[in-house]
Amino acid sequence: MKKSIACGLFCASLLLPLTGLANEYSGAITKLADTDIKSWISSPEIINAVKAQNQKNSGLTAADINKMDKEWTAEVTQKEKPLIDKVLNNPLSEFLRKKLDDSNGLYTEIFVMDDKGLNVGQSNITSDYWQGDEAKWQQTYAKGPGSINIGEVDEDESTQTYQSQLSLPVVDPDTGKAIGAITIGINVNAL
């Protein structure tokens, strides 16, 4: 019993620095959102793509979304990726990759979601197609304009960086209403 308590306290002390990182960087991430990111997430490239997908997918059922999400996750490990390629090779994804490239390593990933939480465009392949069951969509699109969600800091094994995901609603400038959401991976070491 003493051994497990000691290990528990020791293990907890090792994790303590990582768990506090999101709070440590949230001010800088919020400032980045206000001074840089919000200026380009209302671009015509993003707004028009989200509106078009919202209209196209307006009749989707929960079963349709579940089927598409399963198809996407299966494609991640396959050679042929028709659904992923359709999203990854669209004009919005090209726009997002340019934003990522122009960030000089500050952004690690960028993806945009529609009003159902489905990917519209992305800089890199995401592990799933439907984000509607995750905080990045629920705490932004579902809460509307002005909302923000800053995730915990995690190590991104592929880039060997520490990142936090910043999520914001995509707001139609004509109506002032949320029409989707965007998530940007922020390299906290580059802040």
N, C-alpha and C positions, 0 to 999 in steps of 0.2 A: 504494500500500500504506500509506504513512504517513497519507494522508487518511482511509482507512477505519479505521485504528487510532485516530486522534485522534477521529473521529466516534464510534467504538464506545465509547471511554472517556468522551467528553462525554455521549453518549446514556445510558450507564449511570449517570453521575453525576446526570442528571436524574431517573431512575427510582428511585434509591436512597432518597429520602425516602418514597416510596409503598410500597416493598416492606417496609419496617420497621414500617409502621403496625399490622399485625395483632399483632405482638409487643408494641408499645407499648400497645395497648388490651386485650390478652387478660386481664390481671388485673382490669380494671374490668368487662369483659364476664362473666368467671367470677363475680365478686362479684354482679353483677346477676342472673345465673342462680340463684345460691344464695339471694339475699335477696328476690327478687321472682318471677321466672318459675316456679321449681319449685313455688311455692305454688299457682299456678293451672293448671298443666298436668296436674294430677291431678283436675281438676274433673269432675263427672259428665257435663257437656256433651262434653268431649273423650273421656273413657274410654268412655262408652256409644256414641258415634259410631264410634270406632275398632273396638270390639268388634263392632258390627253390620256394619261393612264387612268386617272380617276373616272373619266367618261367611259373609256373602253372596259374597265372592270366593274362598272356600277352594278351589274347583275350577278356578280360572283357570290356563291353561297359559301358557308363555312366548309362544306365538303369539298368544293372546288379549290379553295385556298389550301386546305390540308393536302389534297392530291398534288397540287403544284409544289408545295413545300417539300413533300416526300420525293418528288421527281428531282428537284433541285439538289437535295442532300445526296441522293444517289448519284447524280451527275458529277458531284465534286471529285469523286474518285475514278470516274470513267474517262476514257479517251474522247468519246463523243459527248458534247455538252450543248445540245441545241437550246435549251432554255437559258442556261448560263450565258452562252455566247450571244444570244439575242439581247440580253441586258448589257453584258460587258462590252459589246461592240456598237452600242448605240451612241448618238451624238452627245447625250448627257454624260455618259461615262467618259467620253473623250474630254469633255469640258472639266470633269472632276479630276481626271488624271493630270490635266494641265495645272489645275490648282494645287494638286499634291506636289507635282514636280517643281512648281514655282515657289513652294514653301521652304525650300532648302533644308528639308528634313524635319521641319516643325510638325507637319501632318504625316501620319503614318497610314491612314486610310480615310476615305470619305465615301459615304453612301447615302442615297436619298430614297425615302419611302413615300408611298402614296397614302390615301386616306383609309386604307385597309391594313397598312403596315407591310405591304409588299415592296420589294426593291424596284426602283425605277431606273436608277443608274448607280454605278459604283466604280471606284478607282481600282479595286482589287476584288477577287472573288470572296464573297461572304460564305460562312458555313451553312447558312440557311437562307431561304427566300422570304419567309414571313417573319417580320420583326414585331408584329402586332401583339405578341404575348410577352414582350420584353419592356422594361422600364424606359429604354431609349425612345420608344414610340408612345407608350402609355403616359409617360410623364411630360410629354411635349405636345404632340398632335392632339391627344385626348384632352389636355388641359388648356390648349389654345395659345393665342398670341401672348408673348411675354414670358412664357414658361421656359425653363432651362433644366437640364438634367446633366450632372457631372458624375461620371462613374468613378469607381475606385481606381487607384493606380495599380496596374498589373504589368508584369514583364511580358513583352511580346517576344516570344522565342525566335520567330523568323527574322526579326530585325535587331534582336539583342538590345532593345530599348525599353524604358519604362514609359507606359502610355496611360492616359486617361481618356475615356470617350466623352466628348461633349456632344450633347444632343439638343437641338432647337426645333421649334415648329417652322415649317415652310409656310409663309403667310402670303396670300394673294394680295398684292398692293392695291388692286381695284376694289376689293370687298373688305379687306382687313381681317379676313377669316383664315384660320389654319386650313391648309389643303393637304398637308403631308408633314414630313419631318426629315431632318438631316442629322447624321452622326458623323463626327470628325474625330479620328484618333489623334490625340495631341501627344507628341514626344515631350514629356515633362522635363527632360534634361536639356531641351532646346529653348525653354521659356526664359 
